Amino acid sequence: MVTITPELAERVADLARLLLDDDSTDAPLRQLTDLALELIPGSAAAGIVAAGDKAWLSVASGAEIAGLHKHQLETGEGPVAEALRHGEARRVDDAADELRWRGVCVMITAAGYRSCLALPLQTSRRPGGALVIYGRDSGAFAGSEHDVALLFAAQGGVAFDNAAAYRDCRQLVSNLHVALESRAVIEQAKGMLMAEYGYPPDAAFKHLSTLSQRTNRKVRELAADLVAGRINRLKFGSPETGDGG
């Protein structure tokens, strides 16, 4: 029987403040996997499966666990597949005797494990993900170990949400910086055309757009080349001669 001490509860609760310091897409999954092995009693192997932009992302503590999860995602059978599909916990107390998912359970025992617990991550994103832990002994997660794993999955989901929100905010800020820089260089290029050829502001931008369409290049790239002197300004002509030719 595991004693859930205040120190253990505090460490699990601290999960919500983690996972904000790495740009890698699967870094939060790796951190959660490592912490699951450290904090959940009875766990000998672990993995996280989570929804990515285009496919499921999977991180595991070993190659055999990664193979187990890959097989279940491909076949749609097994505790991991069902936990993801239904958003409900699935537990195997003894893979050698388990009548459900026989093929997967044979793979679990072949890898040297008897117990498995697949818990949905409590995340606001749909589909979300699942924490999966494995034990060497039968019944490894049948007692208070199960309670610790439930608490971990709940706080791990919060951490996963926080990490995703943090990455989204950083991407938004990055996009805003690019947009501001693009606007600045386009305005500078417009100013050069206005000063040299007497274009009104709208006409200057129109000529940049026309050359953009003609050359299949972005307006900001043409503007940057114009400002840097990499484009002959005669390409833009003058108000009297049209858009250059």
Secondary structure by P-SEA (a helix, b strand, c coil): cccccaaaaaaaaacccccccccccaaaaaaaaaaaaaccccccccbbbbbcccbbbbbcccaaaaaaaaaaaaacccaaaaaaaccbbbbbccccccccaaaaaaaaaaacccbbbbbccccccccbbbbbbbbccccccccaaaaaaaaaaaaaaaaaaaaaaaaaaaaaaaaaaaaaaaaaaaaaaaaaaaaaccccaaaaaaaaaaaaaaacccaaaaaaaaaaccccccccccccccccc
